[in-house]
Amino acid sequence: NIVWAEPRAAAEALLKMDEQDFLAELTKRFGTFLGELALEGPRFGYPLSLQMAERMIDQRVCLAGDSAHGIHPLAGQGLNLGLKDCAALAECIADGVALGLDPGDVSILERYQRWRRFDNVTMALGMEFFDKLFSNDITPLRAARTLGLAAVNAVGPARRFFMKYAGGGAGDLPKLLRGLSLAA
């Protein structure tokens, strides 16, 4: 599977192409380093937009991953958020059960929601910012992008921070994502 983000008019034009023309355009953009490309299913398009659930929990119900937040698919950050959500939920449930609570107890779910909300909102807004920054060709923004990327690349601590954050390794990580057991 691939996600190919384009402005609406360009996406509509790609979807209207016959299979041969579409594959030619895909090969032109993607290259041939993986060999000849083929379609294995239908193509479809949908607008990319930020979506965040107002609440991630309710009585004995919990949202995690894409059911809790939909973000632009830049750099796989939706997957990272989903993995963090699941690991945090597992830890909250394990901790609650160790205290004798029911796995669906509201206090367990509220802890999970408090824990994950900030990271989810921060990453979602960050991805929206980067999408807007890199998806237009306004001259001052193009210059700011170039300067900003050069500055981050030149400053080791900044580069390492962004790499760690983009890799999902920053913030209040659940035990499972730190290689630790959930056992008490």
ZIFEN-V440834 format. One record per pair of residues at least 4 apart in sequence whose ideal C-beta (glycine too) atoms are under 7 Angstrom apart, sorted by the first residue. I is the first residue (numbers start at 1). GAP is how many residues later the second one is. Records with the same first field share a line. If there is no record, write none. Layout:
I=GAP  GAP
This chain:
3=70
5=43
6=4  5  8
7=4
8=4
9=4
10=4
11=4  34
12=4
14=8  11
15=28  30
17=4  5  8
18=4
19=4  20
20=4
21=4
22=4  21
23=4  14  16
24=4
25=4
26=4  11
27=5  10
30=7
48=24
50=20  21  74  78
51=18  19
52=17  68  69  72
53=10  15  16
56=6  7  12  57  60
57=4  5  52  53  55  56
59=47
60=44
62=27  47  50
63=4  5
64=4  18  21  22  25
65=16  17  20  21
66=4  12  16
68=17  52
69=12  51  55
71=6  7  52  53  56
72=55  56  59
73=5
74=53  56  57
75=91
76=4
77=4  46  50
78=4
79=4
80=4  88
81=4  39  42
82=4
83=4  85
84=4  32  35  84  90  93
85=4  31
86=4
87=4  87  89  90
88=4  24  27  28  86
89=4  23
90=4  86  92
91=4  83  84  85  91
92=4  16  19  20
93=4  10  15
94=4  88
95=4
96=5  7  9  12
97=4  6
98=86
101=4  6  7
103=5
106=4
107=4
108=4
109=4
110=4
111=4
112=4
113=4
115=57
116=4
117=4
118=4
119=4  52
120=4
121=4
122=4
123=4
124=4
125=4
126=4
127=4
128=4
129=4
130=4
131=4
133=8  12
134=11
136=5
137=5
138=4
139=4
140=4
141=4
142=4
143=4
144=4
145=4
146=4
147=4
148=4
149=4
150=4
151=4
152=6  7  10
153=6
155=4
156=4
157=4
158=4
159=4
160=4
161=4
162=4
163=4
164=5  6
165=5
173=4  5
175=5  6  7
176=6
